[in-house]
Amino acid sequence: MTAQKRTQNLQDVPIVVTAVNAQQLQDAGVRDIKDLTVVTPGLTVTTTSSNAITSARIRGIGTVGDNVGLESSVGVVIDGVYRPRTGVAFGDLGDLERIEVLKGPQGTLFGKNTSAGVINILTKRPEFTFGANSEATVSNYNGFGAALSLTGPIVEDKVAGRLFLAGRSRDGYYDVPGVGTTNDMNFYTARGQLLFRPTEGLEVNVIADYTKRNEHCCGAVQIANAAGPTAVLNSIVPGAIANPPRAGDFVVYGTHDDLKLVTDKGVSVQADWKTDWLGGATLTSITAVRDWKQTGGTDTDATLVDVLYSPQVNMPNPPSVEFKQLSQEFRLAGDTGRLNWLVGAFFTDEKLTQHTRLVYGTQFEQYASGLFAGQLPLFTGRPANGSTFVAGQGQNDTYKQKERGSAIFTNNSYKITDQLELTVGARYTWEKKDLATVWNNTDGGIGCATALARAQAIGGPVPASGSLVRAGGLLGLGPYSLLCGTFQNPAFSALGQNAQHLDESKATGTVKLAYRFTPEVLAYASYARGYKAGGFNLDRIAQPTQTVAGQPAAPVLDTSFLPETVDSYEVGVKNTLFNRSLLANATVFYQEFQNFQLNTFNGLVFNVTSVPKVISQGVDADFVWFTPVEGLSAQGGVTYAETYFPTSSASVLGRAAPGAVPTGNQRLPGSRLSLAPLWSASLAATYERPISANLLARFAVNAKYVSSYNTGSNLDPVKNQSGFTLVNARVGIASADKKWQLELWGQNLFDKVYYQVAFDAVAQTGSYDAFMGMPRTYGVTLRYSY
């Protein structure tokens, strides 16, 4: 494994690592990072409004990914190249050598934004002997997929190549009344490699990849409906939402297309040169250029009433997100016997562009007026069309962020004695970010202006529909907040361009002490400081509590948030027992995060709050067992993690008065974080045996258990998910030489219904929706090796 940027035996590394090889990944049905959850205790991966919004958490620590200005706490590295957001790394990973999930901060060697851990993915390199593999899969939901892999020499002993091609499709697993389905799959990918060995000590590997996705994503179902908004919706379109909610039916309501187009492409060059310097030190250079883009629309309100939406891809100026990245890493590493040393430098140049559009539907005005019961007509309208809110008009914002970062680092292990080894690492990072924002309302925010004028004309309290607006008073919660708080707020348009700048630097590092009591037993203790860069909210943030009477909510011009740091302490033991037939490891950990970046959604916007402290403490244990039964092996692990906001956070997060119903973040002090189960456990078993002279049978079962947890960042009780177990299974038959294999498989075999993430329904105060986990899928796969 390569957790310390050098090849080591897993049992010699003083880090908590779950390493899964190619066969284990195949047995578990892992094709992308989301599938990893079933084989890794303590890892949770969720997807919300699009595949770009994919978030990973380790030991309950991670990042709500719906703000693309917020980088992930779990770094994803593919063949040595850092991916700036977890969603950017979502996709078919191709020919895999292995995947390593490193728990705890890994910033010394892997850099910033790895404060919770790293998912390190290594694909297969070209080989100098010919090989070819193909596979075809059919599954439920009309699924079909095919893949082809070729490798072999191009110039004998000098140049080898590898080519991977794949395409997969299936129907969606959500039904959309009157439309069809959503959350489908439709993509193809290509990945080519050329490996050059011009001399004995020099190896250069060039990788080029391209992926195109054309998929509908992602549907959300109702899980709780407030009486007021539900009544208004159903008065406009009977049966506008599922009422009562039936999440397990997987029925999504909407009036607009949620098609997403994604392209992901890149080139990387890794050169490894065994020099004549310093006793044969190895110089490594990794250069990468990547470009990732998503364009697509969303039915934002998730109802059959046409209230709010983001335009589809075939409309002018649809919303989009694009990352462009240039990165360069140099490492020089050597070994003197007692000392294994490494020094390096890293540079990255990233450009992020986000185009945000949220526009009125044809029935927005009717819905908004309905929320003001007894005050019709609320809006005076325009003479031209009789409507204040013209469909297709609304928010049209652009965010352009430039980021440059650089770092120098070192990691050194010294054998004090044959049994005692000390590892010391350090990294210093410089980070600069510039954000240029253009806020715009295409209709000038006429809806807000009309609402404010109407509030003044009322001359007293507005209806008892949740609004706190009085003539001459402050703008508060309720329907007027919907009209003047953020996306329709004309005060943002009046500002034009807003420029922001961040310049930060941070020192991080690690100290590890490992002692080998016997050849079979290694104990270690470690300290690590991790760092997650600060950044900007890429959304509209307003201050309703500071609103001037009769005016829209005041925009917040400084949308930055602080860098996040973590101090981590671990004490562990690794055991290699019974003639290497059993590997058993356990680690006690304590992690204290400062300025934890908490991203919350209030039904309209995402906003990051820097929480002074978050604590994660517990135990990680794992094992691999090659049983006495020939062909039978098992592996698994358990993570117990208390990951919580200390009560001292109340000064920032607030706390409800005794007897009051908590709102917003007031539930957080003293509570566990969202998506942070107390217990998480995985178990995998495989059994292979011949059933005749020419045939082999193979059986594989993977199970993942998580205890109950809350799926919403504000811990609203309605967002709770009870504990559950997911089971994947695979039964195969193959020729004795494994030239061909036929497998029958099932994912989520017992069809467990569970929330991925629950959230406040858009523009429906008191209602809640959820993105669901994928239901049972099953199919048949045929593999053939040439």
Buried (B, 14 or more C-beta within 10 A) or exposed (E): BBBBBBEBEBBBBBBBBBBBEBBBBBBBBBBBBBBBBBBBBBBBBBBBBBBBBBBBBBBBBBBBBBBBBBBBBBBBBBBBBBBBBBBBBBBBBBBBEBBBBBBBBBBBBBBBBBBBBBBBBBBBBBBBEEBEBBBBBBBBBEBBBBBBBBBBBEEEEEBBBBBBBBBBBBBBBBBBEEBEBBBBBBBBBBBBBBBBBEEEEBBBBBBBBBBBBBBBBBBBBBBBBBEBBBBBBBEBBEEBBBBEBEBEEBBBBBBBBBBBBBBBBBBBBBBBBBBEEEEEBBBBBBBBBBBBBBBBBBBBBBBBBBBBBBBBBEBEEBBBBBBBBBBBBBBBBBBEEEEBBBBBEBBBBBBBBBBBBBBBBBBBBBBBBBBBEEBEEBBEBBEEEEBBBBBBBBBBBBBBBBBBBBBBBBBBBBBEEEEEBEBBBBBBBBBBBBBEBBBBBBBEBBBBBBBBEBBBEBEEEBBEBBBBBBBEBBBBBBBBBBBBBBBBBBBBBEEEEBEBEBEBBBEBBBBBBBBBEEEBBBBBBBBBBBBBBBBBBBBBBBEBEEBEBBBBBBBBEEBBBBBBBBBBBBBBBBBBEEEEEBBBBBBBBBBBBBBBBBBBBBBBBBBBBBBBBBBBBBEBBBBBBBEEEEBBBBBBBBBBBBBBBBEEBBEBBBBEEEEEEBEBBBBBBEBBBBBBBBBBBBBBBBBBEEEEEEEBBBBBBBBBBBBEBBBBBBBBEBBBBEBBEBBBBBBBBBBEEEEEBBBEBBBBBEEBBBBBBBBBBBBBBBBBBBBBBBBBBBBEBBBBBE
